Structure formats: structure tokens, C-alpha cells
Amino acid sequence: MQFVRNSLLKTSTFSATLSRTFSTAIPEIRIYEVGPRDGLQNESKFVPTEIKTELIHKLANAGIKDIESASFVSPKWVKQMSDGSDVMKSIKRVPGVNYPVLIPNLKGYEAAKACNIEEIAIFPAGSEGFSQKNLNCSVEEGLKRFKLVADQAVKDGFRVRGYVSCVVGCPYDGPISPKTIAKITEDLFAMGCYEVSLGDTIGVGTAGSVRKLMREVLSVTTPDKIALHFHDTYGQGLSNLLAGLEFGIRTVDSSISGLGGCPYARGASGNLATEDLVYFLYGLGVNTNVDLVKLIEAGRYISNFLAKPTESRVNRAIGDRIKNHEDIVKIAACSP
Ligand SMILES: CC(C)(COP(=O)([O-])OP(=O)([O-])OC[C@H]1O[C@@H](n2cnc3c(N)ncnc32)[C@H](O)[C@@H]1OP(=O)([O-])[O-])[C@@H](O)C(=O)NCCC(=O)NCCSC(=O)C[C@@](C)(O)CC(=O)[O-]
């Protein structure tokens, strides 16, 4: 990787800016994969447990270290995720890989606890409209419920991650104030979350709105505790991410093949595709330790099963042409 870093640092003003921002060495970025959960929850055709499990295995085999694998929400609300227990019990765990699950309430928490979990994620909304549609309660009531879950999980020794959804805009309430999001972020840290992921659930954010959000949120916490979760509805995922990286954010959520969307967020499309993210990071000389060829294969596996084209531009562009990971890295970095 050193030759990639060197050539980038010499030739690119863009990288020079990032290098200044990162001050010393270009750091690693933590990729938090949400495909098996956020990606699949929106699929209308039920995906069998063994396909979900195999996808998780392929992602781990590609080098992804954080894979959100299931949710324990009400099956009356999201039937696709109703086999969360079976998924968690079927995974052949790879040492060093984290398999968090999404939890809406104590009932879901108790079910997840029986499945050898280490980390849970709770997910209050940043807007009243979305909270009502997604959780059937107000933002305040949602925070109270999630506090009960977080208190118990912390007591039981699990890591707790927080999400805030609709951090830029809500499909029901319109634009959301960054101050509101900063306040909910603070609430989540007060509950014991080790990290808060800011979700642009309907993908309306731009580099400009992300900068405003970062300024506000980073007045209540530090960049190492924030993750960014962009849906790519308006094609702004990577530029939004770059805006976040400039503020020192080092954890990024993405979804294999660009799958995703929330059944309760009108107009939400898939997340930033993991293949596109990894290619982008290699282009910046940022080490991800992810094998892009294996990742592309994982994306094709799930797209083929769903019988739909991949949403990842990189997956589409590279396809079967290139079999060697280092060759893709060279293309990303424009090196001979
Ligand atoms: C929160 C509730 C449960 C409230 O839903 P409710 O209907 O108000 O809850 P309830 O307590 O009245 O329960 C209704 C029924 O569901 C059962 N139930 C209740 N809870 C559970 C559970 N955990 N596991 C299994 N069953 C459960 C409960 O037992 C009952 O069954 P019945 O008595 O009628 O037979 C519901 O609204 C819900 O499940 N919402 C989740 C919706 C969801 O999964 N959305 C997608 C994830 S969020 C997202 O994608 C955004 C994010 C995080 O990715 C960030 C971003 O993209 O920006």
C-alpha cells in the first residue's frame, strides 16, 4: 500500500488537503457493514436464513470486521427480519469480527441476548414524523424505551451503539435542525452508547448540510465517537462522506451492493455501497484491509439471489474483468 500512498500524496492536491486534515499518517477507516440488516430489511421477498448467513460469511471473508447481522424488531412490522435468532445462531463466527444487532425494545433485547451477541444498536429518530411511523411513538417516548434497553445491556456487559435517523431531513417533517440531532446524540451517550451513527435515512444530505451537522454534533462530542450512515438516494453518499472525513470522522456505515432502505421512510433508497466506499478509500490511500474482489463477489451473490442489478457503480464497472485485488487498488489510485 505504501506505493499507493506515496504516489497519491505527490500528485493530488485533494490528498494533500486530506493529509493536512489527518495531520500525520493517513489513518485506517472502520467500515461498519449494514447490508444484512438495513440492506435486506426493505426486501419484499423473504430472504431465507441460509442466504442471509452466507452473505454474512462472505462479508467476513472479504475482511469486513463489523457486520450488523440482524434485527429483533416486531415481525408484525418487518417480517423480513423475523429470523434474527436463527441468523445469529447459524453464523460461523470469525474471531475479531463484530456481529451487532438492532434492538427496538426490551422484548427484542431479551430475544437477542439468547443468541450469543456482543453488541446491540438502538435507534431513536431525529424527527417526530419518522418516530411515529417507525417506532409507533414520539421521539421522547422512544428515548425512554431505548434507555431501558441500554441500561439493561450496559448492566449485562454488552456494547451499545446508537443511531439517530433522519439527521438531515425527514420524509414527513422536512428539514431537521442540527441542534435537535446534537441533543439526541448527547442523550444516547448519556445512556452509555460507545458510538452514535448519524443516519441520513432518506439520503437528502449534501456536503453543505453535512458540514453544518458536523459542526453542531462535534460541539457535544468528539469525531472518534461518531459514525456516518448515508443513504445514497440523491447520489451524494461519497461527497457527504468526504465532508465528514474532513471533520475527522473515522467510522462509516455502508451496505453491500448498495442494498437498503427503511420500509417506514417513504423514498429512502439503499445505503452507500460498500464496494464503492472501499474503492473510494483505496483511491485516497486509506487502508481498509478489505479485499475488493471478494467484496464484489459478495455483492454479486446477494444481487443474483434478489434477481436485481447491483446498486454499486464499482461492482458494475469492474464486474468479472479483474480478478486480482491489487489490480483494482492500482486502478483506484491511478498508479501504473
Ligand atoms: C417498536 C415496535 C415494536 C413498536 O410497535 P407496537 O406495535 O407499538 O408494539 P407493541 O408493543 O404493541 O407490539 C405489537 C406486537 O409486536 C410484538 N413485538 C413487539 N416488539 C417485539 C419484538 N422486539 N420482537 C418480537 N415481537 C415484538 C408484540 O408482542 C405484539 O405482538 P401481539 O401481542 O400483537 O401478538 C415496532 O414499531 C417496531 O418493531 N419497529 C421497528 C421498525 C423497523 O425495524 N424499522 C427499520 C429499522 S430503523 C432504520 O432502518 C433506520 C436506521 C437505523 O438504519 C438508520 C438510518 O437508516 O438512518
The ligand as a Gaussian input file, in Angstrom:
#p B3LYP/6-31G(d) Opt

LIG

-5 1
 C      -41.054000      -0.705000      18.208000
 C      -42.225000      -1.537000      17.761000
 C      -42.098000      -2.954000      18.257000
 C      -43.478000      -0.903000      18.353000
 O      -44.628000      -1.470000      17.745000
 P      -46.022000      -1.547000      18.509000
 O      -46.999000      -2.161000      17.541000
 O      -46.350000      -0.220000      19.072000
 O      -45.622000      -2.516000      19.701000
 P      -46.410000      -3.442000      20.659000
 O      -45.602000      -3.490000      21.903000
 O      -47.856000      -3.018000      20.727000
 O      -46.319000      -4.868000      19.937000
 C      -47.063000      -5.235000      18.810000
 C      -46.827000      -6.721000      18.565000
 O      -45.461000      -6.935000      18.210000
 C      -44.830000      -7.781000      19.199000
 N      -43.492000      -7.260000      19.442000
 C      -43.160000      -6.058000      19.912000
 N      -41.823000      -5.926000      19.950000
 C      -41.320000      -7.089000      19.506000
 C      -40.003000      -7.559000      19.313000
 N      -38.938000      -6.795000      19.585000
 N      -39.824000      -8.803000      18.831000
 C      -40.881000      -9.594000      18.542000
 N      -42.171000      -9.184000      18.682000
 C      -42.380000      -7.957000      19.178000
 C      -45.723000      -7.688000      20.435000
 O      -45.562000      -8.821000      21.229000
 C      -47.075000      -7.564000      19.811000
 O      -47.497000      -8.826000      19.370000
 P      -49.049000      -9.314000      19.621000
 O      -49.243000      -9.182000      21.087000
 O      -49.871000      -8.334000      18.818000
 O      -49.040000     -10.689000      19.094000
 C      -42.368000      -1.527000      16.222000
 O      -42.675000      -0.227000      15.839000
 C      -41.116000      -1.976000      15.516000
 O      -40.729000      -3.132000      15.565000
 N      -40.449000      -1.023000      14.786000
 C      -39.231000      -1.297000      14.084000
 C      -39.362000      -0.866000      12.642000
 C      -38.061000      -1.142000      11.914000
 O      -37.438000      -2.188000      12.083000
 N      -37.612000      -0.188000      11.066000
 C      -36.382000      -0.336000      10.350000
 C      -35.170000      -0.132000      11.217000
 S      -34.781000       1.586000      11.530000
 C      -33.796000       2.046000      10.225000
 O      -33.665000       1.298000       9.300000
 C      -33.071000       3.330000      10.287000
 C      -31.566000       3.147000      10.578000
 C      -31.337000       2.592000      11.989000
 O      -30.984000       2.217000       9.671000
 C      -30.840000       4.499000      10.477000
 C      -30.963000       5.155000       9.108000
 O      -31.033000       4.452000       8.069000
 O      -30.912000       6.370000       9.077000

